[in-house]
C-alpha cells in the first residue's frame, strides 16, 4: 500500500504522479499553484514545509511582531559572523507557513524602478524589461485606487492604502521635501523618487498574503493537491532531467513523480539549498560532503544580495506609538479600534512612510530608501522602547556586495551557512554613510523640529564618516530582502536561463526571488509575485509547444 499523505485537498491514495510539482507554498509557489491548476487537464502538487496559516496574528497587519522569530512560522535562519558587521550574527527571518514570507512580512508593496528590469534585459535576459513585466504586476493587482496605465484591478493580490495617518509621519514627508525630496503618493509607476505613505498588501484591514489571495480561491480545485508539514529532501533525476521529488512527512519519506516539471519556489535560501542537496551546485562543495554530483553548477548559492537597513532612532518631544503600546488602557483601545473598524495602529504595515532619494544629485535614480516608523525598538520584532521615540531607517537600494550560502551537510534539516558579506565594497560603505547623513538632515529639518528631543541612535556625538561607518557596522540589520542565489543569466555563474529553467538540467525550474540577477530597488515581495506570474505563462507556453494536444 502506498503511504497515505494527509492533504489539504486529498486525492486518491494511489495518486503518486503529478504534471507539476511545486516546492514551497510561499510568495511565488502560491501564485504558480493558482495559475497552473487553472487548467483542469493538468494535476499540480504543492509541497510546503510549514503548516496552515491558521495563526490569527498572520492575518493582522501588525502581527509580524508576533510571527517573526516564531519557529512554527519562521525558519529562524541566522547568518554566519559577518566581517562587514563587526562579526555579528544576525537573524534572517523567512516564512515557514502557507504564504511563506508574504504571511509574515511587513506588507509593503513596492515594485522597484523601471531601470531595474531594463538592466536585467541588458544582462541578456530577454523578456524582462520594465515594459514586459509591468503587465504581470498589473495582472496580479487589485488596486484600491482603481485601474490606470500602471495599475490593475480584479487580480488576486489586494493593494490598499494605509489606514492610519499620523502627524509625525506627515512631518517626515514635509521634512523630506525641505531636503529636496518631493512628496509622492505612488511609488509604483515610472518614477519613485519622493516621500509618502506606503501601500500595503492588505484587504479590508487584513493581510493579503499569497495564500489568501492566490491559494484560497484555488484550493478546492480537484486537480490541486497541497501537502503541508512536508520537508523535501531532494529532487529526483533521471538522465539529467528532474523526474520527481522525495519528501518526508511524519517521519516517513515519500517519492512523488513529476510528469512535466519540478519547480523550486523555496526562496533565496531554500531553493539553492535544495539544489545543492540534490547534487546540483558547486562541485567541490558537493564532493566534500559526499553528495553525488548530478550537475556541477558553480553559481548555485552565490550572488547573494540583501538590503542592509541602518536605523536612526530619535527621542520625541511628543508621544509616539511607544507610549500607546506601553499603556495598558491605550493598548486595549488600539485593539478595540481594530476589531470595530479595522483601522488604527494594528492595521499598519512594518513602516508607514517611504522615501526614495539620491545621495548624489548626479545619479539617474534614487540609491537609498527610507522606512519611517512612529515607534522604536532595539531591533525589528523586539518590544518597543519605554520612552517616546521614532525610527528613520535607511538602506542602499543597489548594493555591490555579494555573499553566498552553502549547505553544511547532506541533512535537509541542517540550516545552511549564510554569508551576506555586507558593506564589503567602498561604494556600499560610502552610500551607507551618505544615507545616515541624509536621515539626520530630514530628522532635524524645520518640519520635524516640534517632535525631536535628541538623537538616540547612533547618537549626536557620532559625526565623522569613519564613526558613522562604524555605527553602521554595529547597528545594521537585514531588512529581509535576500535574493539572487539562483541567478538568471547566461554567464558561467548563472543558474537559470531567461525562462527560469535550470541550466544543464531538463524539466527543472526555479521561480522565486533567488532568480534575480540584481536586487530590485525597494521591497522585494511584489517583484517576487510578478516573477511567478510571468513564470506561469512561460511554463504553460513551453508545454503547449511540446504537447500539441494542449492547444
C-alpha positions, 0 to 999 in steps of 0.5 A, spaced: 500 500 500 502 506 498 503 511 504 497 515 505 499 523 505 494 527 509 492 533 504 489 539 504 485 537 498 486 529 498 486 525 492 486 518 491 491 514 495 494 511 489 495 518 486 503 518 486 504 522 479 503 529 478 504 534 471 507 539 476 510 539 482 511 545 486 516 546 492 514 551 497 507 554 498 510 561 499 510 568 495 511 565 488 509 557 489 502 560 491 501 564 485 504 558 480 499 553 484 493 558 482 495 559 475 497 552 473 491 548 476 487 553 472 487 548 467 483 542 469 487 537 464 493 538 468 494 535 476 499 540 480 502 538 487 504 543 492 509 541 497 510 546 503 514 545 509 510 549 514 503 548 516 496 552 515 496 559 516 491 558 521 495 563 526 490 569 527 496 574 528 498 572 520 492 575 518 493 582 522 497 587 519 501 588 525 502 581 527 509 580 524 511 582 531 508 576 533 510 571 527 517 573 526 522 569 530 516 564 531 519 557 529 512 554 527 512 560 522 519 562 521 525 558 519 529 562 524 535 562 519 541 566 522 547 568 518 554 566 519 559 572 523 559 577 518 566 581 517 562 587 514 558 587 521 563 587 526 562 579 526 555 579 528 550 574 527 544 576 525 537 573 524 534 572 517 527 571 518 523 567 512 516 564 512 515 557 514 507 557 513 502 557 507 504 564 504 511 563 506 514 570 507 508 574 504 504 571 511 509 574 515 512 580 512 511 587 513 506 588 507 509 593 503 508 593 496 513 596 492 515 594 485 522 597 484 524 602 478 523 601 471 531 601 470 531 595 474 528 590 469 531 594 463 538 592 466 536 585 467 534 585 459 541 588 458 544 582 462 541 578 456 535 576 459 530 577 454 523 578 456 524 582 462 524 589 461 520 594 465 515 594 459 514 586 459 513 585 466 509 591 468 503 587 465 504 581 470 504 586 476 498 589 473 495 582 472 496 580 479 493 587 482 487 589 485 488 596 486 484 600 491 485 606 487 482 603 481 485 601 474 490 606 470 496 605 465 500 602 471 495 599 475 490 593 475 484 591 478 480 584 479 487 580 480 488 576 486 493 580 490 489 586 494 493 593 494 490 598 499 492 604 502 494 605 509 489 606 514 492 610 519 495 617 518 499 620 523 502 627 524 509 625 525 509 621 519 506 627 515 512 631 518 517 626 515 514 627 508 514 635 509 521 634 512 523 630 506 521 635 501 525 641 505 531 636 503 529 636 496 525 630 496 518 631 493 512 628 496 509 622 492 503 618 493 505 612 488 511 609 488 509 604 483 509 607 476 515 610 472 518 614 477 519 613 485 523 618 487 519 622 493 516 621 500 509 618 502 505 613 505 506 606 503 501 601 500 500 595 503 498 588 501 492 588 505 484 587 504 479 590 508 484 591 514 487 584 513 493 581 510 493 579 503 498 574 503 499 569 497 495 564 500 489 568 501 489 571 495 492 566 490 491 559 494 484 560 497 480 561 491 484 555 488 484 550 493 478 546 492 480 545 485 480 537 484 486 537 480 490 541 486 493 537 491 497 541 497 501 537 502 503 541 508 508 539 514 512 536 508 520 537 508 523 535 501 529 532 501 531 532 494 529 532 487 529 526 483 533 525 476 533 521 471 538 522 465 539 529 467 532 531 467 528 532 474 523 526 474 520 527 481 521 529 488 522 525 495 519 528 501 518 526 508 512 527 512 511 524 519 517 521 519 516 517 513 519 519 506 515 519 500 517 519 492 512 523 488 513 523 480 513 529 476 510 528 469 512 535 466 516 539 471 519 540 478 519 547 480 523 550 486 519 556 489 523 555 496 526 562 496 533 565 496 535 560 501 531 554 500 531 553 493 539 553 492 539 549 498 535 544 495 539 544 489 545 543 492 542 537 496 540 534 490 547 534 487 546 540 483 551 546 485 558 547 486 562 541 485 567 541 490 562 543 495 558 537 493 564 532 493 566 534 500 560 532 503 559 526 499 553 528 495 553 525 488 554 530 483 548 530 478 550 537 475 556 541 477 553 548 477 558 553 480 553 559 481 548 555 485 548 559 492 552 565 490 550 572 488 547 573 494 544 580 495 540 583 501 538 590 503 542 592 509 537 597 513 541 602 518 536 605 523 536 612 526 532 612 532 530 619 535 527 621 542 520 625 541 518 631 544 511 628 543 508 621 544 509 616 539 506 609 538 511 607 544 507 610 549 500 607 546 503 600 546 506 601 553 499 603 556 495 598 558 488 602 557 491 605 550 493 598 548 486 595 549 483 601 545 488 600 539 485 593 539 478 595 540 479 600 534 481 594 530 476 589 531 470 595 530 473 598 524 479 595 522 483 601 522 488 604 527 495 602 529 494 594 528 492 595 521 499 598 519 504 595 515 512 594 518 513 602 516 508 607 514 512 612 510 517 611 504 522 615 501 526 614 495 532 619 494 539 620 491 545 621 495 548 624 489 544 629 485 548 626 479 545 619 479 539 617 474 535 614 480 534 614 487 540 609 491 537 609 498 530 608 501 527 610 507 522 606 512 519 611 517 516 608 523 512 612 529 515 607 534 522 604 536 525 598 538 532 595 539 531 591 533 525 589 528 520 584 532 523 586 539 518 590 544 518 597 543 522 602 547 519 605 554 520 612 552 517 616 546 521 615 540 521 614 532 525 610 527 528 613 520 531 607 517 535 607 511 538 602 506 542 602 499 537 600 494 543 597 489 548 594 493 555 591 490 556 586 495 555 579 494 555 573 499 553 566 498 550 560 502 552 553 502 549 547 505 553 544 511 551 537 510 547 532 506 541 533 512 535 537 509 534 539 516 541 542 517 540 550 516 545 552 511 551 557 512 549 564 510 554 569 508 551 576 506 558 579 506 555 586 507 558 593 506 564 589 503 565 594 497 567 602 498 561 604 494 556 600 499 560 603 505 560 610 502 552 610 500 551 607 507 554 613 510 551 618 505 544 615 507 545 616 515 547 623 513 541 624 509 536 621 515 539 626 520 538 632 515 530 630 514 530 628 522 532 635 524 529 639 518 524 645 520 518 640 519 520 635 524 523 640 529 516 640 534 517 632 535 525 631 536 528 631 543 535 628 541 538 623 537 538 616 540 541 612 535 547 612 533 547 618 537 549 626 536 556 625 538 557 620 532 559 625 526 565 623 522 564 618 516 569 613 519 564 613 526 558 613 522 561 607 518 562 604 524 555 605 527 553 602 521 557 596 522 554 595 529 547 597 528 545 594 521 540 589 520 537 585 514 531 588 512 529 581 509 530 582 502 535 576 500 535 574 493 539 572 487 542 565 489 539 562 483 541 567 478 538 568 471 543 569 466 547 566 461 554 567 464 558 561 467 555 563 474 548 563 472 543 558 474 537 559 470 536 561 463 531 567 461 525 562 462 527 560 469 529 553 467 535 550 470 541 550 466 544 543 464 538 540 467 531 538 463 524 539 466 527 543 472 525 550 474 526 555 479 521 561 480 522 565 486 526 571 488 533 567 488 532 568 480 534 575 480 540 577 477 540 584 481 536 586 487 530 590 485 530 597 488 525 597 494 521 591 497 522 585 494 515 581 495 511 584 489 517 583 484 517 576 487 509 575 485 510 578 478 516 573 477 511 567 478 506 570 474 510 571 468 513 564 470 506 561 469 505 563 462 512 561 460 511 554 463 504 553 460 507 556 453 513 551 453 508 545 454 503 547 449 509 547 444 511 540 446 504 537 447 500 539 441 494 536 444 494 542 449 492 547 444 
